[in-house]
Amino acid sequence: MQNKETVNLIKKAKRRDADAFTELMQFYMKDLYRVALAILMNDEDAADAIQDTILVCWEKLNTLRQEQYFKTWMTRILINKCYAIRDKALHVVDLATYDEPIAEDRYNLEYKEALSSLDEKYRSVLTLFYSEGYHIDEISAILKIPQSTVKTRLKRGREKLAWYYREYGKE
């Protein structure tokens, strides 16, 4: 979808066009899922965060000032929802209740394992930069941290991933 089409959909959605809003959400669903999964590391919690985000976006869409920042605005809402869900999850889950992945791509499984070994602060920055394609200044705005911190976390996250692959022989 082109940027002009997206802006038109956002304008329609602001006028309470449910079909336009639905199309927008479907367009950004993969992006939302990747960010939520990077923070929460759990499909069910990621789905909950996305659902809450969609609801807030629909209710607060009229507060969006500039249509070109819709994705950044929506991602910030999602990150806040993810943090709220993570903070509420105080219970311990028995790992024996989870089934092994049956037919998952080995590369994706290894990458998820490597990513899960990182602190959340590195995981979220790496995901926003590499998976979502945000620039350093955009990540800085989304996470509300200085650009130098984003650069440092990217560098350290890459170093930790490289160490993980060297240590566990998964290059």
C-alpha positions in Angstrom: 0.0 0.0 0.0 1.4 3.4 -0.9 1.7 6.2 1.5 -0.9 8.3 -0.2 -3.4 5.4 0.0 -2.6 4.9 3.7 -3.1 8.6 4.4 -6.5 8.5 2.7 -7.5 5.4 4.7 -6.5 7.2 7.9 -8.6 10.2 7.0 -11.6 8.0 6.3 -11.0 6.1 9.5 -10.9 9.4 11.4 -14.4 10.1 10.0 -15.4 6.7 11.6 -15.3 4.6 8.4 -14.9 1.1 10.0 -14.0 -0.5 6.7 -11.1 1.9 6.2 -9.9 1.3 9.7 -10.1 -2.5 9.3 -8.1 -2.3 6.1 -5.4 -0.2 7.9 -5.2 -2.7 10.7 -4.9 -5.6 8.3 -2.1 -3.8 6.5 -0.1 -3.3 9.7 -1.0 -6.6 11.4 2.3 -8.3 10.7 4.3 -5.3 11.9 2.2 -5.2 15.1 2.7 -8.9 15.7 6.5 -8.8 15.3 6.9 -5.9 17.7 4.5 -7.5 20.3 6.3 -10.9 20.0 9.7 -9.3 20.5 8.6 -7.7 23.7 6.3 -10.4 25.2 7.8 -13.6 23.7 4.4 -15.3 23.8 1.8 -15.6 21.1 -1.2 -15.3 23.4 0.0 -12.2 25.1 1.1 -10.6 21.8 -2.5 -11.2 20.5 -3.9 -9.6 23.6 -1.6 -6.6 23.2 -2.6 -6.2 19.5 -6.3 -6.5 20.3 -6.0 -3.8 23.0 -4.0 -1.6 20.6 -6.5 -1.8 17.9 -9.3 -0.9 20.3 -7.3 2.1 21.6 -6.4 3.2 18.1 -10.1 3.2 17.1 -11.2 5.1 20.2 -8.3 7.6 20.1 -7.8 8.0 16.3 -9.1 11.6 16.4 -6.1 12.5 18.7 -3.7 11.7 15.9 -2.4 15.0 14.7 -0.5 14.1 11.5 -1.5 11.1 9.4 2.0 10.3 8.2 2.9 9.4 11.8 0.1 6.8 12.2 2.4 3.8 12.2 4.7 5.4 14.8 1.7 6.4 16.9 0.2 2.9 16.7 3.5 1.2 17.5 4.0 3.4 20.6 0.5 2.4 21.8 1.4 -1.3 21.2 4.6 -1.0 23.1 2.8 0.6 26.1 0.2 -2.2 26.0 3.0 -4.9 25.8 4.7 -3.3 28.9 1.5 -3.3 30.8 0.8 -7.0 30.0 4.4 -7.9 30.9 4.1 -6.1 34.2 0.9 -7.9 35.1 2.3 -11.3 34.4 3.6 -12.1 37.8 2.7 -15.8 37.8 5.1 -18.5 36.9 4.2 -20.8 34.0 5.1 -24.4 33.9 7.1 -25.0 30.8 5.8 -28.6 30.6 2.4 -27.2 29.5 3.8 -26.0 26.2 4.0 -28.2 23.2 7.1 -28.4 21.1 6.9 -26.6 17.7 6.1 -29.2 15.1 7.0 -27.9 11.7 8.7 -24.6 12.3 11.5 -23.3 10.1 14.8 -24.1 11.9 16.3 -20.7 11.1 13.3 -18.9 12.7 13.5 -21.1 15.8 17.2 -20.5 16.2 16.7 -16.7 15.7 13.9 -16.6 18.2 16.1 -18.5 20.7 18.9 -16.1 20.1 16.6 -13.1 20.4 15.0 -14.4 23.6 18.5 -14.7 25.2 18.8 -10.9 25.0 17.4 -8.4 27.5 14.1 -6.8 26.3 15.8 -3.4 25.8 18.0 -4.9 23.1 15.3 -7.1 21.7 12.9 -4.3 21.1 15.4 -2.0 19.5 16.7 -4.8 17.2 13.2 -5.7 16.2 12.2 -2.2 15.5 15.3 -1.5 13.5 15.7 -4.8 11.5 12.2 -6.3 11.3 10.2 -3.1 11.2 12.6 -0.9 9.3 12.4 2.1 11.6 15.3 4.6 11.5 17.2 5.4 14.7 15.4 8.8 15.1 12.0 7.1 14.9 13.0 4.4 17.4 14.2 7.1 19.7 10.8 8.8 19.5 8.8 5.6 19.9 10.8 4.4 22.9 11.3 7.9 24.3 15.0 7.4 24.7 17.9 9.4 23.2 19.3 8.5 19.8 22.7 7.7 21.3 21.0 5.1 23.5 19.3 3.5 20.5 22.7 3.3 18.7 24.3 1.8 21.8 21.6 -0.7 22.3 21.8 -1.7 18.6 25.5 -2.2 18.8 25.4 -4.1 22.1 22.4 -6.2 20.9 24.3 -7.2 17.7 27.4 -8.0 19.8 25.3 -10.2 22.2 23.7 -12.0 19.2 27.1 -12.6 17.7 28.3 -14.0 21.0 25.3 -16.2 21.3 25.9 -17.7 17.8 29.6 -18.2 18.5 29.0 -19.7 21.9 26.3 -22.1 20.8 27.8 -22.8 17.3 24.7 -21.7 15.4 26.4 -19.6 12.6 
